[in-house]
Every structure is written in structure tokens, then in C-alpha cells.
Amino acid sequence: MKVGIKTFTDKEGYDYMSKVIDHCDFIEILVVPDDEIWKQFRDYDIPITIHVAHQRFGSNPAMPGSEKRSHQCTQMAIDAADYFGSKDIVVHPGNMTIHENRPLDLDIKDGDKRAVDFLKRYNEPRFRIENLPTMGKKAELGTYPKEIRKFMKELKCGFCFDFSHAVLSCPWIGIGYREIVNEFMKLKPKYFHICGGSINGQYDHQDLGKGDFDVDFFKSLLPKDAKVILETPPNAKTHIEDIRYIKS
């Protein structure tokens, strides 16, 4: 099993790497658009995987009108993967605004089609589609295993299973979290995001020991050949402890 952390390609992320690099098997970098600092991460002698900049940066393959920004972010991530020789490119399928008096399935269906059509143009087998949590007034794509299965089939790519995203969706979609996690595991993911959080408080991206997520349950499902990324706060002492825990 390979375990690492996720960071952003900004100065803070670059400087932080020196504190934990000796304890990671690899790192995942989210390539922040509009700068070229991501190339400096080659200074660290460690395998690197890539995360496409997502909705926070204006990239949203499912949303009409976002094609230009989505392409910029996606192409920059592909360029970075080529530069580092990365075998994995994690990508969000995006989200849609939920319309009142309209079935949620229709919003999701429209978004799925746009996202598939957009991502298909890259013919990129290194894509790892990440499941996203539907919460509130946004229909995040990839909330259901059947959606991820469709993306994998249409794009001929892999799957990044984010445990916390699956769990946080449960109160909104009316499915028990162990049930949906087990359904996602039937897709045989090899690449994972893991963190602490609270299903009741509806938050994540915490240290593994914080919140009420059953992290021991998540850990028990990891295959021996998994690649596991900690999506937790940048605290070197805790990162080192959590890496040891996952590998124990």
C-alpha cells in the first residue's frame, strides 16, 4: 500500500512538503491554475499524482458556460501529469444547481451527459473520476455508484473513491453510509481519498481521529495495492501519525 498527502501547487504547499516528504510514498498535487509554480515540485524526489483544479477554481465540466475555464484547468493538469510522469489524474465531474419542482434525477442526468461529453474529448485513461457529495442546493455528480460506473465505462478510466464524500451524501439521499460505501467498493477502486469528519455535523477534511467517521471501517476495506491520499489539514506531526496508522 502506498500512502501520501494532498497539497496545492502554491508557495504554502511547496514549503510544507519539506516537513513530511520523508514519510510519504507519493504526493497528490492539485494544480492551481494561472501560475507555473507546479513545476517546482520536481525539486522533491517523490512520485507525484495530479488533481485537476475543481469548482473552487471555476472548473465545472457539468455546468453550461464553464467550458473555457474547465478546459484550461484540465489541460494544465494533463500537462503536469506528462511533466511528472504521473499515472493518475483525479478529476471532479462537477455539479449542477438543483431546480425546485424538478426531479433531482433530471438535473443529474443533464449534468452527467455534459461532463461525459466534455471529458471524453481528452481520451485520457489516466483520469480517476472522484465521487462527490450531494448536499443542499447543489447536485454533485458521482454521488451514486451507478454514476461512477457510467463515467468509468464511457471514459475508459479509473475511479478515485473519496470515503468522506460518500458518507456526507447519505443524509441527503437516504442511504446508510456502510451500504453506499460497500456499493462503491464493488467498483474495485485502487485510488482513495480519506479523512476524518462528521456525518451529523456535515463536515470533513479533518484529521483521521476527529469527528464520527468510522475510519477503522474505511481502513479495513483498503486493498493491499491501494494508493491512499490523506485529505487532512497540513499539520506535519498529525500527518506522520496518520500515515503510520493507515499503513499499520
N, C-alpha and C positions, 0 to 999 in steps of 0.2 A: 504494500500500500504506500502511495505517495501522498504526503500532506504538506500543504503550504498555506499562504495567506493571500488575500486580495488587497491591492492597493491601486491608487490612481496615479497617472503619469503627470504629477505636478511636483513642485520642489519639496513639499512636505512628504509626499510618498517616496520620493527618491532618497531623501535624507533618512527616513525611517528604516529603509531596508538594511542599513549597516548594523542595526540593533538586533535583527532577527535572522539574517541571511544564513548564518551557520547552522540554524536549527530547521530550516525549510528544505524540502526536497525539490520544490519548484515554487514559482510565484505566478499569480494571475494579475495582469495589469489591465485596468480599464483605460483605454487610450483616449485621453481628453482631447477633444478637437481644438483647432485653432492655434496649436503650438507644435513644436517638434521635439519637446523635451523627452518624449518617449524613447528616442534613440539613445539617450544617455544611460538607460537601464542595461545596456550591453556592458557597462562597466562592471556589473555583477556577474560573476561566473556561475550561473544557475539557469536551468531550463525555465522558459517563460511561456505561459499561455496567455491568450488575449481575450478581453471582454470588449464588445462593441459599446461605445457610448450610447446611453439609452434615453428614455423620455426626459430625464432631468436635463439633458443637453439638447433637447429639441428633436431627437431622432425617434420616430414612431412609424414603423412600416405599415401599421394598420390604419393610420389616420390620413384622410384626404388632405392634400395641401402640404404634407411634410416630406414629400419625395426628395426634394433637393437636399435638405439637411440630413435626411436618413441616408441618402447615398454618400454624402460627404463623410459621415461617421462610419458607415460600413466599409467604404473603400479604404479609409485610413486604417481601420483595424486589419483589413486584409493585407495592406502594405506592411503593417507592423508584423503580422504573422509571417510574411515572407522574409522580412528582415531578420527576425529572430529564429526562423526555422520552426515555428510553433505548429503543433499538430491539432490544437483545439482553439476554436474561436466561439466564445459564448455570445449568444445574441438573444435579446428580448424580442418577441413577436409584436409587442406593442399593446395599446389599449384603446378602448372606444368609450365615448360618453354614453351612459345608459339613458335611453329615452323613456319618459313616462308613458304609460298606456301602450307600450310596445313590448312584446315578449323578449326577454333577455336573449333567448336563443337566436333571434334575428340579428341583433346587434353583433353578437359573437360571430355568426355566420358571415356577415358582411366584412367584419374585420379580418377574420381568418383568410378569406379569399384575397383581400388586398395584400395582407402580409405574405402569403404564399407567392402571389404573383410578383411582388417586389423582390423577395429573397431568391426566387428561382433564377432570376437573371444572372446571378453570380456563379451558379453552378459550382457551389463551394461545399465539398464533402467534409471540410473541417468545421463547419457550423455545428454548434451544440445548442439546440433550442432550449431555452430556460422556461420552466413553468412559472407563471406569475399569479399573484393572489387577487382575486376579485373581492373588492371591499368598497363599500359606499357607493358613489355615483359613477365609478369607472368599471367597465367590464374589461378586466385584464385577460389577455389571450393566453391559452395554455393552462387555464385553471383546471381543466378536466383531462384525465389521461387520454381520452379519445381524441382530443385536440392535438396533443403532443404526438400521438401515433400518426395522425394525418400529416403533420409537419414533417415528421421523420420519413414517411413514405414519399410525400411529394418532393421533398428537397434531397432525399437520399443522404441524410445526415444523421448525426447523433443527438444526444439528449443530455442536458445539464439538469440534474434533479436538485432543486432547492427545497430542502425539507421544510424550512420555515414558511415558504410561500404556500406550500400545500396545506400546512396546518392553519395558517391565518385565514384561508378561504373558507374553512369548514363552517363557522357560524353563519356565513352568508349564503352558502349553498346547501346547508342542511345535511352534511355528510360527516360521520365520525372521522377523526383525524387518523386513527390507525387504519381504518378502512381505505381512505383515499391514499395514504402512504403506501400501503400494500398493493393497491392497484397500480400506482406509478412504478413500483419496483418490478412489476410484471413486464415492463418495457426494457428491463435489463440495462439500466444506466451504468456507466462506468465513471462518470464525472459528476461530482457532487459539490453543493454549497451547504454549509452547516453553520448554525449559530444558536445562541440562546435567545429566549423571548417568552412572551406570554400570549397564549391563545385567548385568555379572558381580557387581558389589557390591550390586545391587538397591537403589539409592537414586537420587533425583532432586532437583529444585528447587535445583540448583546453578547457578552462573554458566555461561554458554554454553561457556566454554573448559575447564571441569573435567569429569573423567570420560571415558568412552569412547563416549558417544553420537556418532553421525555427524551433527553439527549442520549441516555443509555439505550433506548429503543432504536433511535436513529443509528447509533454506532453499531448495534447488533446486526443491522441489515447491510452494512458496507461489505462488498466483495473484497477478496484479498488483492485483486489487481486494480482497486479503485484509485482515482485521483480525487483528493478531498481538499477543498478550499475553505478556510475559516473566513467567514464574513463577519468579523468581530472588530471592536474598537482597537486602535493602534496603541496597545499597551504591551511593551516588549515582555515583561515578566509573565503576564497572563497569556500572551500568545505562546510563549515557550511551554508553559504548563499545559495549555490546551492541545498543542501539537503532541506532546508526550502522552496525554490521555487518549487521544484518537488512535495513536499507534500502539498503545499498550494492549 
